[in-house]
Amino acid sequence: MNILIIEDEAAASRRLKQMVLDLLPSANIVSILDSVERAIQWLSTEQMPALIFLDIHLADGLSFDIFEEVEVTVPVIFATAYDQYAIDAFKLNSIDYLLKPIKKAQLEQALIKYQKLQGSPQAQPAIDYQQLAAVIQQQTHPSYQKRIVIRYGQKLKAIEVADSAYFFIESKVTMLRTQSGQDYPIDQNLDQLACMLDPQRFFRINRKMIVSIECIAQMHAYSKSRVKLTLTPPFDGESIVSAERASRFKEWLKG
């Protein structure tokens, strides 16, 4: 039985792999992937496994982005550290939902459920991943962050999210740049920020940057269906909307 694990936390993926092999010694873990981008590439070129374990939040976005690019034809068991997600929505779709850190007994029940479904494929309903994504987005964003507390030295400072122009990664540190051009290192990573910020105002254009609608001064068509942005205040590096996000970016611009 070939199993694919898509999980961006190395320790969590190692632990899950060991538990799966303890419960199913004959299982073959074909690969462990840590991002939406890598998952899309792998699923587009390799033979589909029998089962996928999929973390909802990955380093470069929600795992539901995978289904927009690849037709996944096998059962998926979702996992996440966020217990506020729409568990009922998963149950209605006969999808197993495992809360991290995953317990062995919980995993065993999920595998038993998978084996039962495999025995009666007609009992498996068609899964609407887009609907699930919409429900999850709605339930996981009941309110949005208004301020971000930063630390510099022994001091604390609260920055209004309304004053934020964009967020970016610099030397593996997440930085906030205000509309006045001041930079501050922050504790949150971009994945966490994507849950905290109002998606009507902020968009994650690639794995290393989230921008506000107000900071976009110009947009230009770029190679491979990408979009190149000119930001204000100016950004020294490249601010390019990745190809896999370009379509959603254009929809986001419409409001």
Long-range contacts (C-beta under 8 A, 24 or more apart in sequence): 1-26, 1-27, 1-28, 1-50, 1-51, 2-27, 2-28, 2-30, 2-47, 2-49, 2-50, 2-51, 3-27, 3-28, 3-29, 3-30, 3-49, 3-50, 3-51, 3-52, 3-53, 4-29, 4-30, 4-31, 4-33, 4-42, 4-43, 4-49, 4-51, 4-52, 4-53, 5-29, 5-31, 5-32, 5-33, 5-52, 5-53, 6-32, 6-33, 6-34, 6-39, 6-52, 6-53, 6-54, 6-55, 6-58, 6-63, 6-66, 7-32, 7-33, 7-34, 7-53, 7-54, 7-55, 7-58, 7-79, 8-34, 8-35, 8-55, 8-57, 8-58, 8-59, 9-55, 10-34, 12-55, 12-100, 12-101, 12-102, 15-101, 15-102, 16-53, 16-79, 16-102, 16-107, 19-102, 19-104, 19-107, 20-53, 20-107, 20-111, 22-104, 23-104, 23-107, 23-108, 23-111, 24-111, 34-58, 34-59, 35-59, 35-60, 35-207, 36-60, 36-61, 36-62, 36-63, 36-65, 36-66, 36-244, 37-207, 37-244, 39-63, 39-66, 39-70, 40-65, 40-66, 40-69, 40-70, 40-244, 43-70, 43-72, 44-69, 44-70, 48-72, 48-73, 48-74, 49-74, 50-74, 51-75, 51-76, 51-77, 51-114, 52-76, 52-77, 53-77, 53-79, 54-78, 54-79, 55-79, 55-80, 55-100, 56-80, 56-82, 56-85, 56-136, 57-81, 57-82, 57-191, 57-195, 58-191, 59-191, 59-207, 60-206, 60-207, 61-191, 61-194, 61-204, 61-245, 62-133, 62-136, 62-137, 62-194, 64-129, 64-130, 64-132, 64-133, 64-136, 65-244, 67-129, 67-130, 69-244, 72-129, 75-114, 75-117, 75-118, 75-124, 76-127, 77-110, 77-114, 82-140, 82-195, 84-139, 84-140, 85-136, 85-139, 85-140, 86-132, 86-135, 86-136, 86-138, 86-139, 86-140, 89-131, 89-132, 89-135, 89-136, 90-132, 93-125, 93-127, 93-128, 93-132, 94-123, 94-124, 94-125, 94-127, 95-127, 95-132, 137-199, 140-195, 141-195, 141-198, 141-199, 144-196, 144-197, 144-198, 145-196, 145-197, 148-176, 148-186, 148-188, 150-176, 150-184, 150-185, 150-186, 150-187, 151-187, 152-184, 152-185, 157-184, 159-184, 161-197, 161-198, 164-212, 165-211, 165-212, 165-214, 165-215, 165-231, 165-232, 165-233, 166-209, 166-210, 166-211, 166-212, 166-215, 166-231, 166-235, 166-239, 167-193, 167-209, 167-210, 168-208, 168-209, 168-210, 168-235, 168-237, 169-208, 169-209, 177-233, 177-235, 179-214, 179-215, 179-233, 180-233, 181-233, 199-252, 200-255, 203-245, 203-249, 203-252, 204-245, 205-229, 205-239, 205-240, 205-241, 205-242, 205-245, 205-249, 206-240, 206-241, 206-242, 206-245, 207-242, 209-239, 211-239, 213-253
